[in-house]
Every structure is written in structure tokens, then in C-alpha cells.
């Protein structure tokens, strides 16, 4: 264990990174230091090749797959704790597109046809539209979280950043594991992997994951089925490694089925007769109701009363081929080919009550083909990347929203309609890109990249209504409502220019200017009028980012410290807006609009300290003091000027403490993880009802390894913190907010056998 005085002197060194960096003298060899501190060299794939994290002039964080498994993190929506200024929410319940936000840039639209400005890549393959961004995390090697525009190498729709998920590859030794577990909420899980060599240069790996669980929310409505999900995911990988050619082929399937998590009703009406509103602090209590006099009659956060017979079904599959050809000592050609498809049906109840006031279904059928060709050349001490990219994505939606069915024959016919809104959106994207890392001198590296992208989109949106034509026939008749067809295209350049300086063997500094673009599109969500449908296309957005920071690693003291400051000029930002209708009894108007410009700036820092051989501390801090719309008035006349961007906390912090020691001559590891988010708004209106107060989530696990057997006791949200993934404002329509609750306390036991 290093002395306290040594650590303090090194702390002064890394804190000086905020101003003038002090030279640091470290004499131990890397191998000797790593043995003493158990601190790994971190390799990342932020530039589509393995590099040490300190050598990459991009703000990024990494988490290893073993950490995800030990803490029982199930999918990509649980990654927020591992990077500063990152927030990921399940948004409108599990199965709908997640809301991913990096440094104030993100998507809050539950519409299954949209694409997030934060891209997710699985084994170098872009997953496509936002519905594909729920990625189950089983048999994972690592996850790299890149912050800031990635408009060169990961170009399509990555204005906010990129999350790179890398699964474990086949190996040339036979191995495997089998894990079975149980948990509260009637949960059970099975995790298995088998890896085997087929010959001297071929290998096969099969991984399987099964989860079955109920949600924390307690639905007291007598006839409602128990809400929960059963998920099966599997992956098969084949690796062939010849003298100059390596081929990796992967296939995957997913099969999910269950009843969606019931929503809560946050009543806002103190007196249903006068429509007097409760205060934001009172809303959701037993003293507040919706417009129809309902509340769930309980002050327990997780208790709801909803006719939630709302099934969910997902079927997905895909295949990819990764070909690496070492053409010469300095040149490598890489081909990435993929085809993926996802079919999903997701029913919902948005009034949060036993009544039939707002119910429906989101249907999705998406197919995506991608092809990338890339040349990587090691030119002496310089490195060149150049490539071509093509993507073709087809999204078909089959959506239904049944409005005020219980009032058919009572309210006017145009207020009690069933909306059928189907659409077909096809997108083709073509790009050419290049990046050169040029070593100016021993200490200076210039990185320059440029990408040209062309994207075309065709849409066909068709809607029909079921309305009551005569009071004696409440089943209604189906009549045409609107059909809107169109196309649009975008093209332009994006890129980056970075300058890296190596202060000494342990500290790198960098400045990076980068820009990115997210293409325009068509809002295929709920459009309640022909006028909305005709105005539902939106244009591209662009983000210009300046970033400066340092990355330091002092292995003798077991300290790694990174910090970054950033300034964003966000142009023509695409924002999903949920605004009240001009008619108080009509559903809200949902818009996806370019809202002009926003300015975002902030700081972030990460510390990893190996206090001793068995004790490790990690800490991350994010600070965004300014993330606001510039001057803007939306199409309905609502002013958004100077309002804070949704899903953007001013402060966020995470910490992890891990301690390993021997018990009966076998290793026992304890880990505690904490994630804090300060308050933020769920929509663009700074609505005090649609906001989340600051909260902390505490997770932990205990792991014991006995030869080939392993035991893990894990817990998530140990203090049962009450928080929401989304509060959707339906106040002008139903007098309430739809509350998508975060999961409560979960804990379980996993037993595994490795061979």
C-alpha cells in the first residue's frame, strides 16, 4: 500500500492539470506497478482501433462486462452510473425507445420511428432507430461511452455521442459458464456461455440469457394481470483466423413477452367541479384528482389502480460479418456487413386509471442493412483511416390510440375517436470519411477528420378514425382521416480537428473541435389532425463542440484522473414537444420541431484510485450550469426562450468503492455503487409538475469465488428511492400527468459454475 504522503503529492500534481501541469517523476516499470496496484491498462475503441485511453483525445468512459454482470445490470438503460453527464431512462416504460442524454443532447420522444442523437453501436454495427437501443448486456467484453459529437468515424446521427458495446469474441481454448439466479419481484434468470475451438484457427462461442421478472409497481385494480416481462436473448459467434485474413460472423435473436409496467396517475385537480389545481408539491397525493375525479386512493408511491391488460411482444434477429484483411505490413482492409430486424407490439394505458380514457398500441416492424468498408494504414508514426458507409432502414408503424371510449355517445363524436395512424418510413444513408492522426513531433499529435454524408428519406403516413356516426351504434365506423406522402434529403460535411500534447509519460492534454449532424426526418408519432401530419417533417440539426481536457495515469500511485471542459453551439435543434391542444378536451399536440439554437457548456472529471492492492475507489462528477434554448416561440405560440433543456441535470455524480480480500484462501469482493442526479425537467416547458427532484440510487454486490464456483449477492436501489423515468403532461386533456415510475428495491442471488 502506498503512503498517504505519496498520494497527496500526486493529488497536487493531477489537480494542477486544471491549470499548468507539473512534471511527474515515476521510475517503476509498468509491469511492476500493475502487479502492485492491480490497475489495468485501459484499451478503448473510440477511433475504431484498440488504443490506450490516455492517448485518445476524446472524453470517454469505460466499463468492463464483468462489472455489469456482477451488479446484475440487465440492459443499456442502466449505464448512466458509469459516465459523467450521461442520463439514460426507460422513458415511456420498458420496450419503448429509451431516452439517452449526454451533456444535454438527447431524445425524449417515445415515438418508435425516431432516431436518437446519441448513437449505439454493438460490435461496430450501428443499431439504427431508437427502438433498437435497448440492448441486453450479456457476455459483454466492455462498453465505451464517448461524449461529444462523433461526426467522423461514427457519423450517422451522433451529435450527442456514441455508446460502443463490445461482446466477447470466440477464443481458442474451451471454456464456459452457467449462472442461475433468483430475486425478489418473482424474478429468475439463467446466463450461460460455451466456447470451443473447432480447429487450430477456428472457434465457436454461444451465449444465452434468460430473464423473468415482475415490476415493482403494485396494481390494485382487481382484474388487471400481473405486470412483468420474460426475455430470452442468444448470440452465436464464429471466428476464423488465417495468415492475413480474420473472419468473425455473429448471429443473435431476442424474444420478449409480457405485460407492460402500469403507469401511475399524478392528479392535478383539487376540486373536480371548479377545476382548481393542486400545487406541484401536492400533485399526485390523495387530495388531488384527474378531471374525472379519480386518484389511486394511496400515498404509497408504487401503488396504482389501472386496467392494465397491456401486452408486450418483441421478436428480433440479426446477423453480421466482420472481415479483416491484412493486405500488407502497413495496410488493413475491414468490411462490416449487417442485417437486423425487429418486430414489436407494445400496448399502453395512458390515463393511469380503471377508466377507458386513453389506451392504445405501438406497432413496429423495422429492417436495417448496413455495409462499411474501411482502410486503416500505419504510415510510420502516423495513422490513416478512410472508408465508405451505406445504410438502408425501413420502419413500418401500426399504431392505435383510443380516446375517451367511456364517453362514447355522451361527448361529441369528434372527441371520442379511435385514431389509427400507420406509416412507412424508409431511409438510405451514404457516407465517405477519413481521419489522419499525424505525429507532428515527439509530444504533439494532430488529428483531423472529415465526413461527407448524403441521406434520403421517403414517408407515407396514413390515418383513419373510428367514430360514432349514430348514438345507437357505439362500435362506430371507420372513416379516412388523412394521408401524407413526401420525401426529403440532407447532405453535408462533418468532422473534427484535434491537437494532443504529451506532457510526460503519464499525462496527455488535448483540444478538440468537432461537429456532428443528425438528419431530418418525419415524426411518425401521434398526429391528431391532418394539419399536424402535413407539418410533421423536420430538418437536420447540427452541433459545434469545443472541448479541452487532460488525461493522466500515475500507475505507481495507482491514480488515473481525467477532466474535460466543453462548450456547445447547438443549431436547429430537434426537440420533441408535448403542448396542450387549443381544445381543452382534446389530446395534446405532439410536435418534433427544429427550435433554433441552444448553448450548452460544462465540466466533468473522473478519478480512479487504487488505494491498495485490494481496495479501489472510482468517482465521476458532471456539471452543466448552462443548457438553455436561445430565442424561440413554438408553432402554437409558446415561448421557450431561455428555458432549460429537458433531461439535463445541473449536477450529477457517481462513485464506486470495491474491496477484495481472502476468505478461507478464496477471494471475496464487495462493491458499492452510487449514482446522483440533481433535479431536471421532463419537457421543454420547465413545467413544475413535470419535473424530477434530485435523487440518488445506491447499488451493491458481494462476490465470493470458490475454485470453479461463484456466488453473488446483489442489490439495486438499496434504499428504495422513489423516482420517475418520465412524467408525461396530460393536464389539459385529462387533468393529470402519466407517471412512468422507476424500479424500486431489487435484490437477488446468483450462483455460477465456470469451466
N, C-alpha and C positions, 0 to 999 in steps of 0.2 A: 504493500500500500504506500502511495506517495505521501510525502509530508504535506501538512497544511500550508506551510510557508511556500513550498514549491507551487502549490495550486494557486495561492494568492498572487504570487509574482506572475504566473501565466495568465491569471484572470486580468491583471492590469494590462498585459500585452494584448489580449483579444478585445478588451473594452476600448483600447486605443484605436482599434480598427474603425471606429466611427469618425476618427479624425486622421492623425498621422499614425501609420502603422509602425510599430517598433520592431527592429530586427530581433529574431529569437534564435538562440543558440541551443540546438539539441544534438546530442552526439550518439545516442543509441541507434543501432540499426533497426529498420522496420520490423524485421523478423523477431528480434529480441523484444521490442516494445509490444508487438501484438501478442506475444506469448505471455507477457507480464500483465497486460491490461485486458486481454480478450476483446480488443477493439478492432473491428473488421475494417478492411479497405472496402469502401462502398463503390460498386460499379453501377452505372446507370446507362439508360439507352435514350437519353434526351435528344441525341443527334443521330439516332438510328444505328449506333455502333456502341460497343462497350467502352466506357471511359470512366476514369475516377471522377467522383462527384465534384472534387475541388477544381478540376480542370475545365469544367463546363460553365460558361458564362451565362447561365440561366438560373433563375430562382426555382429550386425544385426540392421536393422531399421524397423520401422513400420508406416503404415498409416491407418487411420480408413476409412471405407467405406463412412461415411457422408462427409468427406473432398473430396473424389473422386467425389461424386455426386454434391456437391456444385460447384466445379470447372469444371463440365461437362467433366471430363476425361472419355473417351469412352472405352479404352481397355488397355491391358497390355503394349503396346508400349509407353505409356505416363507416366510410373512410374519413369523415370530417376531422376526426381526432388527430390525424397523422400529418396535418399541414396547417400552417397559419393562414388566416384569411380564406379558408375553404369552408363552405357550408353546403351540405347535401341533405335534402329532405325527401321523404317519400311523396311529398306533395299531396295529391288527392287520392290517398290510400295506395297500398301496395298493388302493383300491377298497372298503375298509370305512370306516365313519364315522370321520372324524378326531377326535382328542382336542384340543379347544380350551380353553385355560385362561387366564383373565385375573384376576390378583390372587387366585389360589387358588380361583376359581369356574370349574368346568368339568365336562366329561363324559368318563369313561374307558370307557364301555360300547361294545363293538363291535356290539351289537345294532342291526340296521338299522331297527327300528321306533321308536327313541327320538329325543328332540329335545334338542338342546344348550341349556344356559342362556346361551350366547353366540350371538346371532342373526347370520346373514349375510344381507345384502341385496344384490342385484345390480340396479342401475338402479332403486332404490327398491322392489324387489319382494322380499319375504321368500322364501327358498328352501325353507323348511319343515323337514322332519325331517332328522336329522343325515347321512343318506346323500347328501343333495343339497349338502352343504357342501364337497365337493371341486370347486372352481371353477377351471377353466383360465384363466390370466391372459394373454390375447392381445388386442391392440388396446385396451388399457386406458388411460383418462384418468388416474385416480387411485384410491387406496384410503385411506379414512378409518377409523381404528381408535379406537373410543370405549370408554373404560374406565369401569366402574361401571354401575349399573342404568340402563336406558333405558326406564323403565316408563310413559312418557307417549306420545311420538311413535312409538317403535318397540316398542310394548308387549308383543307376544306372546313369552313365553319369552326374556326378555333380562335376567335377573337379573345376569349377569356383565358384559354389554357388548354391543356390536354392531360388526360389520365391514361397512363400506359400500363395495362395489366398483362403480365407475362406468366403463362402457365409453365409448369415443369416439363422438361423435354425428356424423351427416352434416353436411357443410359445403357452402357454395355456390361452391366452387372445385374444379376437377378435380384430383385428386391420387391417389397410390398408392405402394405399395412392394412389393417382392418380396425375401424373405430366404431363403437356403438355407444349411444348416449341417451339419457332421459333428462327431462327438465320439467319445471312447473308449466302451467298452462297446457297440460296434457301433451307435452312435446316429446318427440323421439327423433333420433337421427342415426344414420348409418353413413360412414365415409370409408371408401375402400380404394386401393390402388394396387395394380400388379404391373411390374416392369420386367421384361425379359429380353435378353439378346436372342436374335434369330440366327445370326451368323457373326463372323468377326467384324462385319461392318454394317449390320442392320440390327435394329432393336424396335420393340413394341412396348407401348405404355397405355394402360387402360385405367381410367379413373371414374369413380361413381360417387354420387352424393344424393342422399335421400333425406328430406326434412318433412315432418308432420307436426303441426302446432296450432293451438288456438290463440286468438288475440287477447290482449289484456282487458279490452273493453268488455264490460258486463252488460248484456242486453236483457232487460227485464220484461220486454214485450213477450207475452206467453207463447205465441205461435211462431216466433222467429227462430230459425235454425241457428245452431252454434256457429259462430264465425271463426274460420280458420283456413289454413292452406296446407295442401300436400304438394310437395315439389320434388321432382326427380330430374337430375341433371347427370349427363355422362359425356365423357370425352375419350376418344381413341386417337393415339398418335403413333405414326410410323416414321422412323429415321433411318436413312441410308447414307453412309458416309464413304465416298470413294476418294481416289487420289486428289482430284481437283474439283469434285462436284459433291455437294451435300443436298439431299432432298428430304424435306420434312412435310408430311401430309397429316392433316388433322381433320377429324370429324366430330361434331357434337350434336346432342339432342337435349331438349328440355320439355318437360310435361308437367304443367301446374294445373291444379284444380282445387276449388274450394268455394267458400262463402266469404265475400269481401268484408273487411273490417267495418262495423257500423259507425256512422258518424254521430256526433253529438249536436244538439241544438243549443246555441247561445242566444237565449231570448233577450230581446232589447226593449220590450214594451212593458211599462209599469202598469198601465191601465188600458186593457184592450178596447174599452169604449171610447176613450179620448185619444188613444194612440200616443200618450205621453211616454217619452223614452226613459229608460233607466240610465244611470250614469255608466261610463265604461267599466268602473270598478264593480258595479252591481250586476252588470250583464251576465247572464248565464246562471244566476242564483235562482232559488225557488221563488223569489219575489218578482221575477221577470218572465215574460211570456212571449210567444210569437204573435203574429196578427190574429191568430185563431184561438188564442187562449191556452196554448199548450206549453208546459215545461215538463221535464222528466221527473219532477217531484223528489229530487235527490240532490244534495250538495256534494255527494261523492263524485269526484272528477271522472272516474271511469264507468259510472253507471249511466246508461242511456235507455231509451224506450223507442225502438224503431222497428217498423215492419220490414226487416232487412232480409227478405228472401232474395238475395242478390248474388247469383253465382258468378264465378270467375273461371275461365278456361284459357290456358296458353299452350300452344304447341309450336316449338321452334326446332330448326335443324340447320346445319350448315357444314361446309367443307372448305378447306383452304390448302393450298400447296405453296411451299416456300422452297425456292431453288436458289442455291448459292454456288456460283461457278467461279473458281479462282483461275481467271484467264492467264494471268502471269504473276510474277512476284509482287507487282505493284497494283494490279487491276483485278477487281472482283465485280461480277455482274450478279444482280439479285433480282429475282422475279417473284412477285407475290400475287397469287390469284385466289379469289374467294367467291363463294356464293352462299348467301344466307337468306332464310325466310322465317317469318314469324306470323302466326295466326293467333288472334286474341279476342276474347269476348269478355267484357267487364261490365257487369250490371251495377247500378248505383241507386241510392235513395238520398236525395239532396235536401229534403225538408227536415230530416232528423226526427221524425215523429211517427206515430202509428197511422197517421192520415196518408192519403194518396194525393199529394200536392205537387210533388216533383220527383219523378222516377224516370229511369231510362237505362240505356245500354250503349257502351262504346265498343264498336266492332272494328277490327283492324286486320288487314292482310297485306303484308309487306314483303317484297323480294328485292334483294340487292346483289349486284355483281360488281366486283372491283378487280382492277388489274394495275399493278405498278411494276415498272422496270427501272432499275437503279444501277448506276455505275459508281463504284467507290474506288478511288485511286490514292495510294500513298506516294506522294511525289516528294521524295527526300524527307524533309521535315514538315512539309505541307500536306494538306489533305483536301481532296476534291470529291464532292458528291453531286451527281447530276441524275435527273430521272424524268419519267413521264408517268402520269396517273390518269386513270379513267374509272368512273363510277356510274352505274345506272341503277336507279332505285325507283320502284313502283310502290305506291301506297294507296290502298283502297280502304275506305271507311264506310261502315254501315252503322249509322248512329240513330238513336231514338231518344226523344225526351218527351215524357208525358206530363203535361202541365194541368194542375188543378182538376184532376179527374173526379174527385169527390164533389165538385161543384158543377158537374155537367147537368144542364137543364135548369140551373139556378142562376149562374152568371151568364153574361152574353157569350155567344158561341165562339167569338174570336179570342176570348180569354181562356177557354178550356180546350185547347187543341193538343193533339199529339204531333210533334214535329219529327219527320223522317228526313234526315239530312245525310245524304250519301255523297261521296266524292271520290274521284280518282286523280291522283297527282303523280306525275312521272318527272323525274329529274335526271339529267345527264350532266356530268361534270368532267372536264378535260383540263389537265394542267401540265405544265413543264416547269421544272425547278432546278436550281443549282445552288450550292453553297461551297465556298472556299475558305478553309482555315489556313491562313498564311502566317508563317513564323517570321516576324519582322526582325527579331533578334533573340538572344537567349531568353530574355524576360518578357518581350512584347509579342502578342499574338493578335492578328487582325482577322475577324470572322465576318464575311459578307455573304448574304444570300438573297436570292430573288426568285419569285414565283409568278408565272402568268397563269391565270385561271379563266376558263370560259364555262359558264353554266347556263343551261336552258331548262325551262320548266313549262309543262303543259298541265292545265287543270280543267276538270269537268265536274261541276258541283250541281247536284240535283236534289231538290227538296219537294216533299209532299206533306199534306196535312190530313189528319183525321179530325173532322169537326162534326158537331151535332147540327144536322140540317133541319131536323124536326124534333120538338121536345119529346115526342113519343118514342124516338129511336136513339137511346143514349149510346149505342155502339158506334154511331157516327158513320160517316162516309169519307173515303179517301179522295182528295182532290189535289191537283197540281198546285204548287206554290211558287217555285222558281227553278230556273236552270241557268247557270252562268258558266260559260266556257271562255278560256283565254290562254295566253302564253306570255312569257317574259323571259328575258335573258340578261345576264350580267357578265362582264369581263373586266379584267383589270390586273394590276400588279400589286404584290405584297412582298415583304421581305424584312431583312434585318441587317444591321451594321453593329458589330460589337468589337470592343477593344479590351483585351485581357492583359493584366500585368502580374507577373510573379514576383512578389516582394522578396521571398526567400523560399526555402524548401517546403514551407508549411503554410504559407498564406498567399492566396491569389485574390486580386481585385479585378473588377470588371465594370464597364459601362456598356449598356445595350440599348439601342433604339430598334424597336420592332413595330411593325404594323400588321394588322390582320383584317380580313373581311369575312362577314357572314352574308351569304347570298340572300336575295329576296325570295319571296315565296307566296303561297296562298294560305290564308287562315281557314283550315277545314273544320274548325270547331263549330259551336252552336251559333248559328246565324238566324235571328228571329224575324228577319224581314228581307225582301228582295233587295232593298237599298243596301243593307249590310253586306249581302252576298256580292253585290256588284263592286263594293269598295273594299273587299276583303284581301285583295292582293297588297303586298307591301314590298318595299325596295330594300336594297342591300344596306348594311351598316359597315362602318369602318372604325378601327381603334388605332390610335398612335400612342405608343408607350415609350417612356423613358425610364430606365432603371439603372441604379448604381448599387454596388454591394461588394462584399468580400466574403471569401470562404477560407477558413483556417482550420488546420488539423495539427495538433501537437500531440503525437502519439505517446511520447514519454510521460506526459502528464495525463494522458487519457482524455483529452479535451478536443471536441470538434465544435466550432462555432461559425455560423453563417448569419449574415444580415443583409437586408436589401431595403432600399427606398425607391418608390415608384411614383410616377405622375402620368395619368392617362387623359388624353383628349379623345372623347368618345363621340363620333359623328353619326348623325341619322340613326340613333339607337332604336332598335326594335323592342317595344315594350308591350306586353300583354296587359290590357286594361279591362277591368270589370266595372262598368259605370251604370248607375240607375237609369232605367227607362223613363221617357217622358210621361208614360202612363204608370201610375203607382201600383197597379195590379198586374203589370206585365213583367216577364223575366228581365233581368238586367241585360244591357247591351254589352257584348264582349267584342273588343277590338284588339287587333295586333297592328300597331302603328309605329311608324318612324317618328320619334318625338324630338327631333333636333339633336342638340348636343348635351353631353354631360361631362363634368370634370370630376375625376377621382384621384386622390393621392393618399399615400400612407406609408407605413413602415412594417417590417416584420423581422423576427430574429428567431434562431433555433440554436439550442445548446444540447450537446450530447456529452456527458461527463462520466467516464468510467472511474468511479471513486476508488474502487479496489477491484481485485480480480473477480469478485462475485457480486459487486454492487454497482448498478448503473442508473444514472439519472438522465432523463430527457425532458426538455422544456421548450415550448414554442409560444411566441407571442405575436399577435397581429393587431395593428392599429390603423383604422381608416377614419380620420377625422372629417374628411370631406368626400361625399359621394352624392352629388345632387344634380338634378335636371337644371339645365340652363333655361332660358325663357321659352315657354311652350304652353299653348292652350289646345286641348284636345278637340276632336271634331264635335263634341257635344257642348263645348264651351267651358269645360272645367280647366282651371289654371293649375298647371303642375310646376310652375317656375319655383326653383329653389327647394323643391321637395326631395327628400332623401330617397335613394333608390331602394326598392324592396329587397328583402332577404339580405340586408347588409348591416351587420353589427358594427358598432364603432370599435369595440374591443372584443378580442377572442384570445383564448389561451388554452393550452393543453399541457399536461405533464404526465410523465410515466416514471415509475420507480420499480426497478427489478432487482431482486436479491436471490442469489443461488448459493446454497451450501450443501454439505453432505449430511445425509441422514442414513444411518446404518450402511455407510460406504456407498450410497447411491445419491445422485443429485436431486435436490428438491428446490424448486424455483417458485418464488412468489412475485406477483406483479400487480401493480395498482395503476390505473389509467384514469385521468380526469380531463374532461372537456368542458370549457366555459364559453358561453356566448352571451354578450350583452344584448340589451333589448333591440328589436328590429320590427319593421312593418312588413305585413304580408302583401300589401298592394301599394300602388303608386300614389295613393291619395293621402298618405300619412293619417289614415283613419285610426283614431284612438281605440276603436272597438276591434279593428283587425290588426292587432299587434301582439308581439310576444315579449313578455318581460324577460329580463336576463335570467339564465338558469345554468346549472352545472349538472353534468352526467358523470357518475363515478362507476367504473368497471374494474373488475379484478379477477385474478385466477391463481390457483395453486397447482403446480405440476410436479409429479413425482415419477421418476424413471427407475424401474427395477428390471435390469437386463433388457429383455425384449418387450416388456410390458410397460405401459404408460398409463397414468391416471391423472385426469384434470378435473378440478372443481372450479367452475367459472360462474361469474355473476355479471349481469349488465343492469345499469341503472339501479345500483345497490340501494340508494336512498329513496327510490320510488318517486323521483322528481316528476312533477306534472308539467307537461309542455305540449305544444301542438305543432304538427307538421304544417298545417295551413288552417287559417280561418277565412272562409270564403264569404264575402259580404252579399247576403240576400235580403238586406234590411228593407229596401224599398218594395220588394216583391212579397216576402213572407214575414218580415219583421224579426229576422233572426240572422245569425251567421252559422254557416255549416262548419262544424269543428272536426277536423281530422286529427285525432289525438295521437301523440307519440306513445310508444310502448312503455308499460310500467316495469316494475322489477321482474327480472328473469334470472333464473339460476339453474344449474344442472351439473351433471356428472358424465364425463366421457371416459371410457376405458378402451385402450388400443393395444394392438399387438403388431410389432414390426418384425419383418424378416428380410 
